[in-house]
Amino acid sequence: MNNQLNELRSLASNAENRRTETGIPRIAMIQGEIPEHMLAAVYDPMINLILQGSKTMTVGDRTLRYDPATYFVMSIELPAVGAVHPSSSGEPYLALSLTLEPAMLSMLLADLPKTTRRYENDPGFSVADVTTELIDAWVRMLRLMNSPEEIAALAPVYEREILYRVLQGPHGWMLREIAAPDTAMARVSQAIQQIRQDFAEPIRVESLAQKAAMSVSAFHRHFKAVTTLSPLQYQKRVRLLQARTLMISSAKSVTDAAFEVGYESATQFSRDYTKVFGLSPARDTVRMLSEIKGAGG
């Protein structure tokens, strides 16, 4: 497996400290120190393979760490705060990602034996050790960067194999859940889409539950099991992340950012922000802008 990891590191060595496209659909790479504000975001469903260094990811009150030769599965869109770290010997963080496409999963699952097992009390994200078979599929996928004329024919085959290997692993149930429209996770995912779309509007849990064809109590239970957050907490995290982006990237004032994301009180916004990020909005913005300026030389 070490030889395979080393080859992947070599193939991904041109990655930058931001999402770097590979030319292969849905496959991206990233390397080095990543600005903190870029790691605090609503993450798309993905499989993330760590090649070098390590990463921590916090969703709600749960923090996971993953190291080389491990992969992270996120089955639904989740507001998270991350941090990356170089290896103990100083090599920069390096990782690959595959954005999940439900249609691809559905086609694959149609060819596999069905399972009746459900995991309705487990979160929709976790870490697992990579297998030799899984990493071999990743190697063949990344080699296509050197043979772009073969991408159209072979990338879908290798993507299908990567998904199959994950389906056979401890977190394969997550992929099955999001590809089946009648599961609790799929219904929660649909609710998440609406929350994200209307994040600045007051949330109506009763309406979300009705659209999910659940009672309010069942919807709340399933939502929190999958995301570790209640619907109201989820919306709050989305609002805070969006406000943080506005203050850093668009130079919005604290008050303007608070009102733009749906808060009615700048004071309440500041309290919530400080609780999540550890500093007041103004101090946090100054700190991050200083770090960005310093990184830019």
Secondary structure, 3 states (H helix, E strand, C coil): CHHHHHHHHHHCCCCCCCCEECCCCCEEEEECCCCHHHHEEEECCEEEEEEECEEEEEECCEEEEECCCEEEEECCCEEEEEEEECCCCCCCCEEEEEECCHHHHHHHHHCCCCCCCCCCCCCCEEEEECCHHHHHHHHHHHHHHHCHHHHHHHHHHHHHHHHHHHHCCCCHHHHHHHHCCCCHHHHHHHHHHHHHHCCCCCCCHHHHHHHCCCCHHHHHHHHHHHHCCCHHHHHHHHHHHHHHHHHHHCCCCHHHHHHHCCCCCHHHHHHHHHHHHCCCHHHHHHHHHHHHHHHCC
